[in-house]
């Protein structure tokens, strides 16, 4: 049975899960009724940061144009342009033992592609979630349902894996941003 988190909660991931190494972060969402004439295209991006919360190299920014980091520790499944269907809309596979030592945090984000031009925001998105799955056992360990707390935001930091005393933990963040992917990049120290 997965642990269901609320915004701001943190939970141990590897402590008590001996041997856990291969996990999948599945993210999903639905779009509300929308008559703006454009498709919704939500995208997952991953920022692998140092202790100061900054990305040290461009290869540690994982998204649809850079599907994995140099070490192959974080691998993005690919862009789902419609979000149609049940289950995860996009996913990221992580091999914890391969995450470089200088990476303290792996942040999972979702943005709306061309949100400003299309007049879209997360107020038009519902049932958004992230779940962490132990892929060896095909067992959902953690689930965080974001709720409906967003209105004008076009980007969200959904959750973070982070190292603490040699173990990996997960934090349910749910922090919204205006300014889309560019705002997130600036937040994590990348030039846009």
Secondary structure, 3 states (H helix, E strand, C coil): CCEEECCCCEEECCCCCCCCCEEEEEEEEEECCCCCCCCCCEEEEEEEECCCCCCCCHHHEEECCECECCCCCEEECCCCCCCCCCCCCEEEEEEHHHCCCCCCEEEEEEEECCHHHHCCCHHHEEEEEEEEEECCCCEEEEEEECCCCCCCCCEEEEEEEEEECCEEEEEEEEEEECCHHHHHHHHCCCCC
